[in-house]
Amino acid sequence: MKILSYPFSVVFYLLFGVTLVLFHPIQWVAFNWFGYNAHKKIVDALQWFLMRCLNILGTRFTVELPENLPVNKPVIIASNHQSMWDIPPLIWFLRKLHVKFISKIELGKGIPSISYNLRKGGSVLIDRKNPEQATAQIKKMAHYISENNRAVVIFPEGTRSRDGHPKPFKTKGLSILFQHAPNAVIVPVSISNSWKLQRYGMFPMPLGVHLKMKIHESIEVSAHTPEGLISLVEQTVLKDIVHE
């Protein structure tokens, strides 16, 4: 199976690269000529096309959504993190929430489409080597989602799990968001099997991965202590991570 993945990976990366390059100027036009809403629609469409690129590898997506998503509210999405391929389904399937990211500063330059969206689409870029800058950006994001009723994704593990086994949650980022967006709800997300798409690194891409995602019911931030809420969210995320 791994031998077969080489030619499929070449086709995948060709289409993946073309997709990013094509959507970059479209994003620019949408943002600069038509504003936020037009830009968001283009970013959502980009995620759909990136997922179709993954389908070339036989990648399947199973996403379990709650009956009601917390639209028109500030939302904190807390998810385990297994690979870069977590991002397209998170944005696409939660597009009604206007998903933004707390991302490392290195991703803000040099990647067509992706870097532009991170800089212009409402996300924040943090310097992990500069705690003061990182804290200020997370506070900025908390105020942004509160004022605009949008959502931010945070990966409390801090870095992706390379084997699918989650790392312990770090509390600082979540605590800052809770403190500065007390009117928010938090939505735990459990992601499974995404790590398999990077089991060989970036090349080749394995075939036939079944990426699963469970979006849990929202929880009011104000209904819990920060410590209790972080523990509850971590337990909720962990219990639905599938190890296959």
Secondary structure, DSSP 8 states (H G I E B T S, - for coil): -HHHHHHHHHHHHHHHHHHHHHHHHHHHHIIIII-HHHHHHHHHHHHHHHHHHHHTTT-EEEEE--SS--TTS-EEEEE----GGGHHHHHHHTGGG-EEEEEEGGGGSSSTTHHHHHHHSS-EEE-TT-HHHHHHHHHHHHHHHHHHT-EEEE-TTSS--SSS-------HHHHHHHHH-TT-EEEEEEEESGGGGGTTTTSS--SS-EEEEEE---EEGGGS-HHHHHHHHHHHHHHT----
